[in-house]
Amino acid sequence: MNSYQSQWEELADIKRELAARDWFMGTSGNLAIRVSSSPATFLVTASGKDKRKQTEEDFLLVNARGEAIQDTPARPSAETLLHSHVFTESSAGCSLHVHTVANNVISELYGDEGVVTFRNQELIKAWDKWEEDDSLSIPIIRNHAHIPSLADEFRSFIKADKGAVLIRNHGITVWGRTGFEAKKLLEACEFMFQYQLTLLSITNAGSITKGGVRL
């Protein structure tokens, strides 16, 4: 048994749950979990694998630069640098990146504003927002084809040990202090995205204001 077996098993459980939701279409998406802090090392999904299957080669141990620590023919996922910034700029323990239809459409609808804001939504409580007039704002950044440029812009929004950033027409990255918290925040975001799209389809008009949504 290796020294990071518990982190491996935790990340595998998260991958299994998200795969059951069909959030890894076309091998998209990637997941990461911290193994150590000094120096920063973490497990990240291997690139190009079918994440609906469980194998002994699903994850790679990488350093803070996203480079594989052990000799392996597998490659770290393309967005590994985003996870690297999460683990070096915060004390977060887990970072999740998924591409769904809902988060892509939301990011396009509100991409010009650079943010989508949710109010009067029960699930913003997942973010410890309990007051009646609380709101949740999720930034939306440009989908840079050059991953280091994407990672640099993404890094500027890492303000705490939990958070979320939408990449326009690409996907969402969510991080939390634990694997459970990261998964909870991701599920809450996806619920709100689907809710808003359903509401817009029913009313055929959204009450969209600068900086987000007014429900």
Salt bridges, closest charged atoms under 4 A:
ASP13 OD1 - ARG16 NH1 2.61
GLU17 OE1 - LYS183 NZ 2.97
ASP50 OD1 - ARG52 NE 3.17
ASP58 OD2 - LYS15 NZ 3.38
GLU67 OE1 - ARG65 NH2 3.03
GLU79 OE2 - HIS170 NE2 3.01
GLU108 OE1 - ARG168 NE 2.94
ASP112 OD1 - ARG168 NH1 3.00
GLU113 OE1 - LYS210 NZ 4.00
GLU122 OE2 - LYS125 NZ 2.81
ASP128 OD2 - LYS162 NZ 2.50
ASP152 OD1 - ARG155 NH2 3.30
GLU153 OE1 - HIS144 NE2 2.51
GLU181 OE2 - LYS162 NZ 3.93
GLU181 OE2 - ARG177 NH2 2.42
GLU187 OE2 - ARG21 NH2 2.80
GLU187 OE2 - LYS183 NZ 3.60
